[in-house]
């Protein structure tokens, strides 16, 4: 009895004595992504790990910010994602939703977030619509978009002599938009598109389509697809001697976990664009090592983006002094400049597009690769202004 | 030189050959299903998951035990077959007296569980598995570059398919099996151990799925969803061929592979549905399937 009383009064004393008490800010973050489907490896639990690391590194508790993180699986379905988002904002008191891969889900959650005055820091989705046709004041699109990937890979390969392109396009909205973005970049850089084929999604066997691409006489075969489709296409292109015969492959949306799944033997020489790679500098290596120790795999750019997006969000919350008004927090994010250990200098434009450098990588040969995750050589970096599309006037929420 | 609908003959030859290769997978998988359905009356929905398991077992043998492709081609089907036998003994055998639907539901559930377990342990991105050195590279046939490994896939599947057909249709063991399907009580009365035979048949059908999985490992991504994507097509193949018809399953498998391959040239967007369109037409005109006996 005495002991109990002593403990509780000590706790009480500690609370009263804490300088944080006066300015305690409660923040609840929801990591909403794919935890069981095709994007589970590139986002999934790894993104939750990254968000936790951000809270830890921000020293939120020392700054009087009490952060709670919850997570859910949207199964890549807009209806499920929307329901979770509504429940999080209405019932669970979530202030911001993080990650949200799969563009259709991201667009739906972006709308709900604007309606409920939360903030969506999107890392996983690729659609440029998030900051263009369907831009919202409370959306921040952190890591990449299809235009940036097209600019990176499309321009670099065209300028390196790959003038004639043939596209294998996943036959749904995402594939078509990726093809369209890349075609534009290729043509702007003096290349031409000699053909394309719409491949039903998802597909296992690409040999027929690859043979058509081979017959087209193109220099570059652009893979406007993602995940397992891209893995299969690359695996089979190598099997059919396409890469060996001198045609190059351009993976337009490809993550380090996908390259890891292929292995350096098959993926060697492949060009791709990413916003982050674990082995870029001392800071990314140190962070990725901590991530690897918890999660068991190296981080993808999406997971790294959840980390740095969360850091930036918390900084804005601290500056505003509350997380309740999502519009105010996202407006604050657009005023600040972030010096991020993983993404370098990041600013957020009026339309919510985060501007940072993108990088063009080439997959190492098995001789160069020292271990299973030693996969990329950095070829060049692309400045944020160059990589991302210019802002649409009507989406500049700093002027509204 | 003649052209067919604007497609040069070289391209057409290439696509026919590729169709045959894909047909090889359909044939081996639909054969396993046909054997199981024909002799056990079980609609084995777990077939795709077991095909995936075959590929994963090959990967595990290589990465945990250092056992390469060739031994895996024998070992992985044995391991998957043994696992199938365990499933048959512990679960499926309890359902034989019930409607087909119960077996279908059970195996469907099993498929989801097996797939979920692999996804949980190995993630969704897939795992690398290289083509064996002996079969890397390929031949230039003039009209196309044929990877040696794909040629091997066709040879291996033809051998396995016709071996199976021969065993079931032409040997004494096969005769027992067919007899046991017709009248298990009578065959049992002659001193044949019918439950043992059924158990081994299921094991064999499942081993065929495992075998197809090992064949697929070097060319498709070894990932937990690889079976899920294939199994629906394979079911369509079995329905078109005629449920339970061994030869029907084999021939339809190759034939539909070729039809699908040609669709990829003439109308690629339709290549994912062409098999189902054919299935619908066949069901309307000849519901017992192309090679099935009228019920």
Boltz contact constraints between the chains, C-beta under 6 A:
constraints:
  - contact:
      token1: [A, 38]
      token2: [B, 124]
      max_distance: 6.0
  - contact:
      token1: [A, 40]
      token2: [B, 124]
      max_distance: 6.0
  - contact:
      token1: [A, 41]
      token2: [B, 123]
      max_distance: 6.0
  - contact:
      token1: [A, 41]
      token2: [B, 124]
      max_distance: 6.0
  - contact:
      token1: [A, 41]
      token2: [B, 125]
      max_distance: 6.0
  - contact:
      token1: [A, 171]
      token2: [B, 269]
      max_distance: 6.0
  - contact:
      token1: [A, 197]
      token2: [B, 268]
      max_distance: 6.0
  - contact:
      token1: [A, 198]
      token2: [B, 268]
      max_distance: 6.0
  - contact:
      token1: [A, 198]
      token2: [B, 269]
      max_distance: 6.0
  - contact:
      token1: [A, 200]
      token2: [B, 271]
      max_distance: 6.0
  - contact:
      token1: [A, 200]
      token2: [B, 272]
      max_distance: 6.0
  - contact:
      token1: [A, 204]
      token2: [B, 220]
      max_distance: 6.0
  - contact:
      token1: [A, 204]
      token2: [B, 229]
      max_distance: 6.0
  - contact:
      token1: [A, 205]
      token2: [B, 22]
      max_distance: 6.0
  - contact:
      token1: [A, 207]
      token2: [B, 18]
      max_distance: 6.0
  - contact:
      token1: [A, 208]
      token2: [B, 15]
      max_distance: 6.0
  - contact:
      token1: [A, 208]
      token2: [B, 18]
      max_distance: 6.0
  - contact:
      token1: [A, 208]
      token2: [B, 261]
      max_distance: 6.0
  - contact:
      token1: [A, 208]
      token2: [B, 264]
      max_distance: 6.0
  - contact:
      token1: [A, 211]
      token2: [B, 14]
      max_distance: 6.0
  - contact:
      token1: [A, 215]
      token2: [B, 11]
      max_distance: 6.0
  - contact:
      token1: [A, 228]
      token2: [B, 221]
      max_distance: 6.0
  - contact:
      token1: [A, 231]
      token2: [B, 126]
      max_distance: 6.0
  - contact:
      token1: [A, 231]
      token2: [B, 221]
      max_distance: 6.0
  - contact:
      token1: [A, 232]
      token2: [B, 220]
      max_distance: 6.0
  - contact:
      token1: [A, 232]
      token2: [B, 221]
      max_distance: 6.0
  - contact:
      token1: [A, 239]
      token2: [B, 147]
      max_distance: 6.0
  - contact:
      token1: [A, 240]
      token2: [B, 145]
      max_distance: 6.0
  - contact:
      token1: [A, 240]
      token2: [B, 147]
      max_distance: 6.0
  - contact:
      token1: [A, 241]
      token2: [B, 138]
      max_distance: 6.0
  - contact:
      token1: [A, 241]
      token2: [B, 145]
      max_distance: 6.0
  - contact:
      token1: [A, 257]
      token2: [B, 125]
      max_distance: 6.0
  - contact:
      token1: [A, 258]
      token2: [B, 125]
      max_distance: 6.0
  - contact:
      token1: [A, 261]
      token2: [B, 125]
      max_distance: 6.0
  - contact:
      token1: [A, 261]
      token2: [B, 126]
      max_distance: 6.0
  - contact:
      token1: [A, 262]
      token2: [B, 128]
      max_distance: 6.0
  - contact:
      token1: [A, 263]
      token2: [B, 128]
      max_distance: 6.0
